[in-house]
Amino acid sequence: MPRTVPGKRRAVQAVMALLVLALLPSAWLHVTTDGRVRDLADAPAAPVTVVFGAGLRPDGEPTQWLANRLDTAAELFHSGRTRAILVTGDNSTEDYNEPDSMRQYLIDRDVPGDRIVADYAGFNTWNSCARARSVFGVTEALLVSQEFHIRRALALCEAAGIDAWGVGVPERMSGVWLFSGVREMAGAVTAAYQAAFDPAPEFAGPREGALDEILAEH
């Protein structure tokens, strides 16, 4: 710290300015998604529900957070508020396959397999949103994720051209929950850049018609 009073004042002002700049992206997320986040009971209807990956356990089963997302998506389907589910996650290696594990979890909860479409290149939130629009043709959707992440997912999918509503999955507060919430502050900075510059997804891929066929049939 500077030794003079004016120097200390400038140092404090600089720190405050940095804190304000750091919080601006998070504030942007809240402003742009205001009124678009609902809980399960109040979620509107949409043709497609997008579920974002959240990791697998060592045995290949969904983590508890991912299972909670999938339970919410299954409830949306069984209550008639969605006709198809897009599961999007990481399949970057042969022995790590989030989308197939997510798909099987939903099937085990009586969601018909022919209503589930898998995106194997949803390596992060932006890739999932951009591919949902450009590869799978999603224009209107419910998005399912934990409450601390759902606003970022919603803002990015809106930036990708999807008219979306976010369904926040509540979780009990824990050390991991707090860490994830803090990490979202950094994620908000990246999200602001992605929304502004609309970078192409890591794997753009050709147009797939699986969701179109489901929605046309049902």
FIDO-539589 format. One record per atom (N, C-alpha, C): residue in one letter; x, y, z. Coordinates in steps of 0.05 Angstrom, whole numbers, plus 5000, padded with zeros to 4 digits. Each point is the difference from the previous one (the first is absolute). Layout:
BEGIN
AXYZ ...
This chain:
BEGIN
M501749765000 M498350245000 M501750255000 P499250214986 P501550255001 P500050115028 R502150165006 R500250115027 R498650275004 T499650154978 T498650265003 T497049964998 V498650205013 V497149994999 V498950004972 P500950194983 P499050004972 P500649744985 G502349885006 G500749754987 G498249785009 K499449995026 K498249795010 K497250044988 R499150254998 R497450064989 R499849904971 R502150054984 R500049914972 R500049694999 A501549875018 A500049715000 A497349885006 V498650125020 V497349915006 V498150054977 Q500250234987 Q498450064977 Q500549804977 A502549934996 A500749814979 A498849725006 V500249925025 V498849745008 V497050004996 M498750225008 M497150024997 M499249994970 A501650144984 A499450004971 A500249724989 L502149855008 L500349734991 L497849825008 L499050045025 L497849845010 L497450064984 V499650254993 V497650074985 V500249874972 L502350024987 L500449884974 L499649705001 A500949875022 A499749715002 A497149925003 L498450175013 L497249945004 L498250074977 L501050164981 L498350094978 L498849774984 P501749794992 P498849784985 P497849855015 S500449975026 S497949865016 S497550175000 A500350265003 A497750184999 A498649994973 W501649984979 W498949984973 W498349754998 L500949775011 L498549754998 L497350035014 H500050135023 H497550025015 H498150194986 V501050214988 V498250194986 V498849884975 T501749864984 T499149894975 T498149765003 T500249865023 T498349775004 T497850045020 D499650255008 D497950065019 D497349924991 G498649845016 G497349914994 G500049754983 R502349894992 R500149774982 R500849745015 V500450025027 V500749775016 V497649925017 R499349754998 R497749905015 R500949755016 D498349925020 D500549755013 D498349794985 L500349755009 L498649784986 L497050044999 A498850095022 A497150025001 A499050214981 D501550214995 D499150234984 D501150004972 A501549794992 A501249994974 A497849994978 P500350164979 P498049994978 P500649764982 A498449974979 A500449794981 A501850094978 A501649814989 A501750054977 A500449744986 P500450004974 P500349754985 P502449835008 V502250135008 V502449865006 V501150095028 T501049805015 T501550075024 T502949924997 V501850195006 V502849964997 V501249955028 V501449785004 V501249935025 V503150014996 F501350165016 F502950034998 F501449805018 G502349894990 G501549815015 G501250125025 A500449835020 A501250105026 A501849785012 G501249844982 G502049815010 G498949725006 L501849805000 L499349735006 L501649905024 R498949815014 R501449875022 R502049804988 P501949905016 P501949804990 P498749764987 D497649935009 D498749764988 D498450074975 G500250254990 G498750084976 G497250105003 E499050005025 E497350105005 E500050305003 P497850144996 P499950295004 P500650085029 T501550225003 T500350115027 T497350085011 Q499950065026 Q497550075012 Q498850254988 W501750204995 W499050244987 W498849944973 L501449844984 L498949934974 L497549845002 A499949815019 A497649845004 A497650195007 N500550205016 N497850195007 N499150154976 R501850074982 R499250134975 R498249824984 L500949754998 L498549804983 L497349945013 D499849985026 D497449965013 D498150234994 T501150244999 T498350234993 T499049984971 A501849934982 A499349974972 A497949784997 A500349785014 A498049784998 A497350095010 E500050165021 E497450115010 E498750194980 L501650164987 L498950174979 L498849844977 F501349784993 F498949834979 F497449865009 H500049885024 H497749855009 H497650185006 S500650265006 S497850195004 S498950124975 G501149924977 G499150094974 G501050284992 R502050105013 R500950274993 R502350004980 T500949774992 T502049984979 T499649744984 R500850004975 R499649774983 R502549854993 A502350135004 A502649874994 A502150115019 I502049845005 I502250085018 I502649984986 L501650215000 L502750004989 L501949995023 V501549785002 V502149985020 V502750074987 T501450195012 T502450104988 T502349995020 G502249884992 G502249965019 G502649924986 D501849915016 D502849944991 D500349714993 N500949954976 N500849734991 N502750024985 S501950145014 S502550064987 S501949765000 T499449805016 T501649755000 T498249764999 E501149784992 E498349764997 E498849905026 D501450045022 D498949895026 D498650215016 Y499450234989 Y498550215014 Y497850104982 N497549925006 N497850064982 N497650105017 E500050265004 E497850125015 E497349974986 P499750064974 P497349984988 P498849725001 D501549794996 D498849735001 D499249945028 S501650085020 S499249955028 S497550165007 M499850244991 M497650175004 M497649874987 R500449914976 R497749884985 R499049755015 Q501849835009 Q499249765013 Q498650065027 Y500950215014 Y498750085025 Y497150084995 L499650154979 L497250084993 L498349764992 I501149824984 I498549764992 I499349845025 D501849985019 D499449855025 D497750145016 R499550254994 R497850145013 R497650044981 D499749814982 D497749974983 D499750224979 V502150144993 V500050174976 V500649844976 P498349984980 P500649834976 P502650084987 G501549804993 G502650054987 G499750154973 D497849964987 D499650144974 D499250295003 R499850105025 R499550285005 R502650155009 I502249855002 I502550115010 I502050024978 V501350234997 V502150044980 V502550085015 A502349894991 A502550055014 A501950174983 D501250205013 D502150164988 D502649925014 Y501949884985 Y502449905012 Y502350215000 A499550244991 A502150204999 A499250255016 G498449965022 G499350225017 G502250045021 F502350084992 F502350015018 F499950235021 N498450204994 N499550215019 N497350134993 T499250205017 T497450114996 T499650134973 W501950154991 W499750134974 W499949794977 N501749805000 N499849794980 N497349875000 S498949945024 S497449875002 S497850184988 C500150265006 C497950184990 C500350044970 A502450064991 A500450054971 A499449764983 R500749765010 R499449764984 R497049935001 A498750065023 A497149955002 A498650164978 R500950244995 R498850174979 R500949924972 S502649984995 S501049974973 S499949714990 V500449815018 V500149724992 V497349865003 F498650065022 F497549865006 F497550164994 G500450254992 G497850174992 G498150095022 V501050015024 V498350095023 V499550304998 T497550085001 T499450294999 T498550085026 E498849815014 E498550055024 E500549785020 A500750055025 A500749795018 A499850085029 L499749795016 L500550035029 L502949915005 L501450145017 L502749935007 L500149915029 V501349785006 V500149895027 V502850005011 S500550135022 S502650005013 S499650105029 Q502149985016 Q499950105027 Q499550315000 E499050105022 E499250285002 E502450184995 F502449925010 F502350184997 F501050014971 H499349814983 H500949994973 H497950074979 I497549995008 I497950024980 I499950274986 R500750225013 R499950264987 R502150024978 R502449885005 R502050004979 R499149844976 A498949765005 A499049834979 A497850154984 L498350135014 L497750144987 L501150234983 A501850165010 A501150224985 A501449914975 L501549785002 L501549904977 L498249884979 C497949855009 C498249884980 C498450224986 E499250215015 E498750234987 E501850134980 A502650025007 A501950124981 A500449834975 A499649735004 A500349824977 A497549994982 G497950145009 G497650014984 G497749825009 I500049925025 I497949835011 I498350165019 D497449984995 D498150135019 D499749815023 A501250065023 A500249815022 A498950105026 W499249805016 W499450045028 W501849835017 G501050105022 G501749845017 G498449885023 V500649745005 V498849875023 V502349945020 G500050145022 G502149985019 G499649765019 V502049845003 V499849775019 V501350085026 P498550005022 P501250085026 P501849795011 E502050085014 E501849815014 E500650115028 R500549825018 R500750095027 R502850125000 M500350205017 M502650145001 M502249835011 S502350004987 S502349845008 S502550144991 G502349895007 G502550124991 G500249994969 V499149784988 V500149994971 V498150204987 W497650035013 W498150194990 W501250285001 L501350085022 L501250265002 L502250044980 F501749804996 F502150024981 F498950034972 S497949864993 S498850024974 S498750274995 G498850115021 G498950274998 G502150214995 V502349985014 V502250184995 V501149974972 R500249754991 R501149944973 R498250134979 E497450025005 E498250124981 E500750294995 M501350135019 M500850284995 M502050014977 A501949815000 A501949994978 A498549914974 G498249815003 G498449914977 G498450224988 A499150195016 A498550224989 A501650184981 V502650035007 V501850154982 V500349874973 T500449735000 T500249854975 T497450024985 A497849975015 A497350014987 A499650274986 A500850215013 A499650274987 A501550014974 Y502549904999 Y501550004976 Y498649834978 Q499249755008 Q498749824981 Q497450124989 A498550125017 A497550124991 A500550244981 A502150155005 A500650234984 A501149934972 F501849805000 F501449934975 F499049754986 D498349855013 D498649774988 D502049824986 P502049895014 P501949824987 P498749744991 A501149884980 A498949744990 A500549795022 P498249805003 P500649795019 P502449844992 E501249875019 E502549854995 E499749804977 F497749865000 F499449824978 F497350084989 A499950154978 A497550094990 A498349774990 G501149834983 G498549764991 G497850064981 P499149804984 P497850034981 P497450025015 R497950104987 R497450015011 R498849725004 E498949965024 E498749745006 E497050045004 G498549814990 G497150035000 G498549845020 A501449885020 A498749825019 A497850145016 L500650245009 L498050155016 L497650084982 D500650084975 D497850074982 D498149774996 E501149764997 E498349764996 E498349945025 I501250035024 I498449965024 I497750195002 L500650264996 L498050205003 L497849984979 A500849924976 A498049964978 A498149775007 E501149795012 E498549765006 E498250045024 H500950165020 H498650035025 H499150295002 
